[in-house]
Amino acid sequence: MLSSTPPALAALPDNALVQRQLFQQTYSDLQAGNTSGFAALPADMQRYPLYPWLEYTYLKQTFETVPDAQVLDFVWRNPYSLFADDLYGKLAQRFAQKQDWQNLLTHIPADIEDTDTQCYRTQALAAVGQKPAALALGKQAWLGITKGISAACVPVTDLLRRHVQLATTDYWERIRVALDKNQTTLATQLAADLPPDAQVAVNLWIQIRNSPADALPLAIQQADTAYLRDAIGYGLERLAKKEPQAAETLWLAARQRLKFTPAESAKVESALGMQQALRHEAVAVPRLAAIPADLRTQDGNLWLARAAARAGDWESVLNATQQLKFDNERDAAGWHYWQARALEQTGEKRAAKKLYAKIATQPTFYGFLAADHLGQSYDSLNTKPQDRSQRVGGLQKIAAVQRAFEWFALGNREQGRKEWFRALKPMDKAGILAMAELATRANDANLAIWTVARAKEWDEVDLRFPLVHTDLAVEQGRNQGIQAAWIMGVMRRESAFDVNVESGAKALGLMQLIPPTARAVGSKLGLNINGREDILRPATNVQLGSAYLREMLAKFSGNYVQATAAYNAGPGRPPQWAPDKLINADQWVESIPFTETRDYVQAVMAYTTIYDYKLTQGKGSRLSERLLPIAPKPPAPVAAPVVAQ
């Protein structure tokens, strides 16, 4: 973790401590509305890295009386910054209120992402006669509205409507997204522009979302419209998650009364079949396979492939995977693997090898498995790290980077991270990777990992998988009798090596332990876990997490895949997902019904392979060697016969 600025960024004046104290006091005063101290600051404070935050807070507090030129001078001096973004938004609003459209277009950058600012810019473009540009930007801004249509965006909606840029389908798609996110206010606002039958359907949809079991029977009795059928399909999918039989009964009633098109029926059938696949019901594969391939939804295809792979129905796996569509090859990689598995099982070995080879160079769960199928080495783990010293040296001079490190030095990690990630936005991939290198040199592995993620350079194994806390992992691996690489893989997935992280579920530290589990495991180890700080202590956290991993491994008879799933979802879940017959671990993992746990197990197994390779200098185990088959459910106990007395 980063506790202070790295040496290269520590070039503060000798009175740095005094400046930091003066900054903190002045900043606190400004936030409270007391601006008098700011004007009295000594001139040398302007060289302090965080001085712009004082100037920004002053401008924000006095914005109503500050002339445009003063605000513009500040944002020009501090480009690509959090405070410039905010002040540009305020200036855009000011220019719009004055209908000073030319200044708005001249001075407000086009890349400000704030929706209101984009709406103001749309108004300005329309006012100066740039209608095509206004309509294009307005449509983009309108589609990005989330919570509700603000005063800034109401004129944009009117503009788009006047120029027939918003079709009913645009409204309905936007409403569907809003309702799916429970943004009922926005949905109701949007529905006001639609025909009465659509408004009725939106109101019904809101009721269905809140209580599908109560609202669906009433909805089925309404006049038949496409909007209504869409809402009913959504409600059936929700109901099927908790009351599958009730959903099936209502679907039968809906089909008898309403005229669902083949595409609408396929959508509902895909949703209901997917829920059956999630519950590992045998009927899922034939149901999903019976849907016309060109009408089956993406989720329907995904879960047909998963259920069919679990069942060993390789023809259905091919049927489903050939229909899948992805935006990029990275997302498609896992499905190339399953297509290859299906081809291999159906005798098409040459085609299978070609697909395995396509992904075998990726340092991922399915990339490693593909390499194992081909008998290839893990070449992705042999790449030499690049020398980015020159680029890193230049980055240290960027004001936003210096501000980030100074926030870290003041103990405000959240604000420092905001500065850091804002600084990444205008950078190319090479610059972002150099920023990751800079974070690594500052001993901030967590920041480096998240920085690489922004570049989406997943093959940067050296930056993404730093060797930190290895002493703790090796020690506890030895003590607990488990693989140190597994401990590292869990740490990397759980916290990305942030020792102080706390999740929304109150899980703490490197191995993300919730207090009840930490206390229970601690009690078995003879450790007194009295509070949050005890759990956050790295050595204790890794000791507790490793001991819990050992418990899970023992519970699941040495099966690393099931033990990893139990660590994430709880020890009661994997037995519920047990198959009816012995299956390979990859089939079981892909059919885990919880997306979080499925992704988690794949990630941890891949990360374990990477760290095993790193810890053993390339002499570690193959991923497939860790993937033991998954045993079937034990037979239900036979009740003893009742003997008459």
ChimeraX attribute file (.defattr): number of C-alpha atoms within 10 A of each C-alpha:
attribute: neighborCount
match mode: 1-to-1
recipient: residues
	/A:1	16
	/A:2	20
	/A:3	14
	/A:4	17
	/A:5	19
	/A:6	17
	/A:7	9
	/A:8	10
	/A:9	16
	/A:10	14
	/A:11	11
	/A:12	13
	/A:13	12
	/A:14	8
	/A:15	8
	/A:16	14
	/A:17	11
	/A:18	10
	/A:19	21
	/A:20	19
	/A:21	12
	/A:22	16
	/A:23	20
	/A:24	14
	/A:25	12
	/A:26	20
	/A:27	23
	/A:28	14
	/A:29	18
	/A:30	22
	/A:31	14
	/A:32	10
	/A:33	14
	/A:34	14
	/A:35	19
	/A:36	12
	/A:37	13
	/A:38	17
	/A:39	10
	/A:40	9
	/A:41	13
	/A:42	10
	/A:43	8
	/A:44	10
	/A:45	15
	/A:46	13
	/A:47	12
	/A:48	17
	/A:49	20
	/A:50	22
	/A:51	17
	/A:52	19
	/A:53	15
	/A:54	21
	/A:55	17
	/A:56	22
	/A:57	20
	/A:58	22
	/A:59	19
	/A:60	19
	/A:61	16
	/A:62	12
	/A:63	17
	/A:64	11
	/A:65	8
	/A:66	13
	/A:67	9
	/A:68	13
	/A:69	8
	/A:70	11
	/A:71	19
	/A:72	17
	/A:73	10
	/A:74	17
	/A:75	19
	/A:76	11
	/A:77	11
	/A:78	17
	/A:79	14
	/A:80	18
	/A:81	19
	/A:82	18
	/A:83	20
	/A:84	20
	/A:85	21
	/A:86	17
	/A:87	20
	/A:88	21
	/A:89	21
	/A:90	18
	/A:91	20
	/A:92	27
	/A:93	19
	/A:94	16
	/A:95	21
	/A:96	21
	/A:97	12
	/A:98	9
	/A:99	15
	/A:100	14
	/A:101	21
	/A:102	14
	/A:103	14
	/A:104	24
	/A:105	18
	/A:106	9
	/A:107	14
	/A:108	21
	/A:109	16
	/A:110	13
	/A:111	9
	/A:112	17
	/A:113	13
	/A:114	15
	/A:115	21
	/A:116	22
	/A:117	28
	/A:118	28
	/A:119	30
	/A:120	30
	/A:121	29
	/A:122	29
	/A:123	26
	/A:124	24
	/A:125	22
	/A:126	19
	/A:127	15
	/A:128	12
	/A:129	10
	/A:130	13
	/A:131	18
	/A:132	11
	/A:133	13
	/A:134	24
	/A:135	21
	/A:136	13
	/A:137	20
	/A:138	29
	/A:139	20
	/A:140	15
	/A:141	23
	/A:142	21
	/A:143	14
	/A:144	14
	/A:145	18
	/A:146	17
	/A:147	14
	/A:148	16
	/A:149	19
	/A:150	13
	/A:151	11
	/A:152	20
	/A:153	23
	/A:154	12
	/A:155	17
	/A:156	26
	/A:157	20
	/A:158	12
	/A:159	21
	/A:160	18
	/A:161	13
	/A:162	10
	/A:163	10
	/A:164	10
	/A:165	15
	/A:166	16
	/A:167	11
	/A:168	14
	/A:169	9
	/A:170	13
	/A:171	17
	/A:172	19
	/A:173	12
	/A:174	21
	/A:175	21
	/A:176	19
	/A:177	13
	/A:178	21
	/A:179	20
	/A:180	15
	/A:181	11
	/A:182	15
	/A:183	17
	/A:184	19
	/A:185	15
	/A:186	18
	/A:187	28
	/A:188	18
	/A:189	14
	/A:190	20
	/A:191	23
	/A:192	12
	/A:193	14
	/A:194	15
	/A:195	10
	/A:196	11
	/A:197	15
	/A:198	20
	/A:199	20
	/A:200	16
	/A:201	22
	/A:202	26
	/A:203	16
	/A:204	23
	/A:205	29
	/A:206	21
	/A:207	17
	/A:208	24
	/A:209	22
	/A:210	14
	/A:211	14
	/A:212	24
	/A:213	20
	/A:214	11
	/A:215	18
	/A:216	25
	/A:217	16
	/A:218	11
	/A:219	23
	/A:220	20
	/A:221	12
	/A:222	15
	/A:223	11
	/A:224	15
	/A:225	14
	/A:226	16
	/A:227	17
	/A:228	23
	/A:229	25
	/A:230	19
	/A:231	23
	/A:232	27
	/A:233	24
	/A:234	20
	/A:235	26
	/A:236	28
	/A:237	24
	/A:238	22
	/A:239	24
	/A:240	21
	/A:241	16
	/A:242	12
	/A:243	14
	/A:244	17
	/A:245	11
	/A:246	13
	/A:247	23
	/A:248	17
	/A:249	11
	/A:250	19
	/A:251	21
	/A:252	10
	/A:253	14
	/A:254	21
	/A:255	14
	/A:256	11
	/A:257	13
	/A:258	17
	/A:259	14
	/A:260	19
	/A:261	12
	/A:262	11
	/A:263	15
	/A:264	16
	/A:265	19
	/A:266	22
	/A:267	23
	/A:268	24
	/A:269	24
	/A:270	28
	/A:271	25
	/A:272	27
	/A:273	27
	/A:274	29
	/A:275	23
	/A:276	22
	/A:277	28
	/A:278	19
	/A:279	17
	/A:280	23
	/A:281	13
	/A:282	13
	/A:283	12
	/A:284	24
	/A:285	25
	/A:286	13
	/A:287	17
	/A:288	30
	/A:289	21
	/A:290	13
	/A:291	21
	/A:292	12
	/A:293	16
	/A:294	9
	/A:295	17
	/A:296	26
	/A:297	23
	/A:298	17
	/A:299	15
	/A:300	29
	/A:301	27
	/A:302	20
	/A:303	28
	/A:304	30
	/A:305	33
	/A:306	31
	/A:307	31
	/A:308	28
	/A:309	27
	/A:310	25
	/A:311	21
	/A:312	16
	/A:313	17
	/A:314	21
	/A:315	16
	/A:316	23
	/A:317	30
	/A:318	22
	/A:319	18
	/A:320	25
	/A:321	22
	/A:322	15
	/A:323	15
	/A:324	17
	/A:325	11
	/A:326	11
	/A:327	7
	/A:328	8
	/A:329	12
	/A:330	13
	/A:331	11
	/A:332	15
	/A:333	22
	/A:334	18
	/A:335	24
	/A:336	24
	/A:337	24
	/A:338	26
	/A:339	26
	/A:340	26
	/A:341	23
	/A:342	26
	/A:343	21
	/A:344	16
	/A:345	15
	/A:346	13
	/A:347	10
	/A:348	13
	/A:349	15
	/A:350	12
	/A:351	13
	/A:352	25
	/A:353	20
	/A:354	13
	/A:355	21
	/A:356	27
	/A:357	19
	/A:358	17
	/A:359	23
	/A:360	28
	/A:361	20
	/A:362	22
	/A:363	23
	/A:364	25
	/A:365	24
	/A:366	25
	/A:367	24
	/A:368	28
	/A:369	24
	/A:370	29
	/A:371	25
	/A:372	18
	/A:373	17
	/A:374	15
	/A:375	11
	/A:376	14
	/A:377	15
	/A:378	20
	/A:379	13
	/A:380	18
	/A:381	20
	/A:382	13
	/A:383	11
	/A:384	10
	/A:385	10
	/A:386	11
	/A:387	10
	/A:388	15
	/A:389	12
	/A:390	9
	/A:391	16
	/A:392	19
	/A:393	13
	/A:394	11
	/A:395	18
	/A:396	17
	/A:397	12
	/A:398	11
	/A:399	17
	/A:400	26
	/A:401	24
	/A:402	23
	/A:403	22
	/A:404	26
	/A:405	29
	/A:406	24
	/A:407	22
	/A:408	19
	/A:409	18
	/A:410	16
	/A:411	14
	/A:412	13
	/A:413	17
	/A:414	12
	/A:415	15
	/A:416	22
	/A:417	17
	/A:418	15
	/A:419	23
	/A:420	23
	/A:421	20
	/A:422	18
	/A:423	21
	/A:424	20
	/A:425	13
	/A:426	10
	/A:427	13
	/A:428	11
	/A:429	15
	/A:430	13
	/A:431	18
	/A:432	25
	/A:433	28
	/A:434	26
	/A:435	27
	/A:436	27
	/A:437	27
	/A:438	23
	/A:439	24
	/A:440	20
	/A:441	15
	/A:442	21
	/A:443	19
	/A:444	20
	/A:445	26
	/A:446	22
	/A:447	25
	/A:448	26
	/A:449	25
	/A:450	16
	/A:451	24
	/A:452	23
	/A:453	16
	/A:454	16
	/A:455	18
	/A:456	13
	/A:457	16
	/A:458	15
	/A:459	16
	/A:460	20
	/A:461	20
	/A:462	17
	/A:463	23
	/A:464	23
	/A:465	21
	/A:466	22
	/A:467	14
	/A:468	15
	/A:469	15
	/A:470	16
	/A:471	12
	/A:472	20
	/A:473	24
	/A:474	18
	/A:475	15
	/A:476	22
	/A:477	22
	/A:478	12
	/A:479	12
	/A:480	17
	/A:481	12
	/A:482	20
	/A:483	19
	/A:484	24
	/A:485	26
	/A:486	25
	/A:487	26
	/A:488	34
	/A:489	25
	/A:490	29
	/A:491	26
	/A:492	26
	/A:493	18
	/A:494	22
	/A:495	20
	/A:496	24
	/A:497	26
	/A:498	22
	/A:499	19
	/A:500	16
	/A:501	17
	/A:502	18
	/A:503	13
	/A:504	6
	/A:505	9
	/A:506	13
	/A:507	22
	/A:508	26
	/A:509	29
	/A:510	30
	/A:511	31
	/A:512	28
	/A:513	25
	/A:514	17
	/A:515	18
	/A:516	11
	/A:517	14
	/A:518	28
	/A:519	20
	/A:520	15
	/A:521	20
	/A:522	22
	/A:523	13
	/A:524	11
	/A:525	12
	/A:526	8
	/A:527	15
	/A:528	13
	/A:529	18
	/A:530	12
	/A:531	11
	/A:532	16
	/A:533	14
	/A:534	17
	/A:535	29
	/A:536	22
	/A:537	16
	/A:538	20
	/A:539	18
	/A:540	20
	/A:541	24
	/A:542	27
	/A:543	26
	/A:544	26
	/A:545	27
	/A:546	29
	/A:547	23
	/A:548	21
	/A:549	22
	/A:550	20
	/A:551	17
	/A:552	22
	/A:553	20
	/A:554	13
	/A:555	14
	/A:556	20
	/A:557	10
	/A:558	16
	/A:559	19
	/A:560	25
	/A:561	24
	/A:562	28
	/A:563	25
	/A:564	25
	/A:565	25
	/A:566	22
	/A:567	22
	/A:568	18
	/A:569	16
	/A:570	12
	/A:571	18
	/A:572	9
	/A:573	16
	/A:574	18
	/A:575	15
	/A:576	11
	/A:577	20
	/A:578	19
	/A:579	19
	/A:580	14
	/A:581	13
	/A:582	13
	/A:583	19
	/A:584	16
	/A:585	21
	/A:586	21
	/A:587	20
	/A:588	25
	/A:589	23
	/A:590	21
	/A:591	25
	/A:592	25
	/A:593	18
	/A:594	13
	/A:595	10
	/A:596	12
	/A:597	18
	/A:598	18
	/A:599	15
	/A:600	21
	/A:601	26
	/A:602	20
	/A:603	19
	/A:604	27
	/A:605	24
	/A:606	22
	/A:607	28
	/A:608	28
	/A:609	27
	/A:610	28
	/A:611	25
	/A:612	23
	/A:613	19
	/A:614	19
	/A:615	17
	/A:616	11
	/A:617	9
	/A:618	15
	/A:619	10
	/A:620	16
	/A:621	14
	/A:622	19
	/A:623	20
	/A:624	18
	/A:625	8
	/A:626	16
	/A:627	18
	/A:628	16
	/A:629	15
	/A:630	23
	/A:631	17
	/A:632	14
	/A:633	14
	/A:634	11
	/A:635	7
	/A:636	6
	/A:637	6
	/A:638	6
	/A:639	6
	/A:640	6
	/A:641	6
	/A:642	6
	/A:643	5
	/A:644	4
	/A:645	3
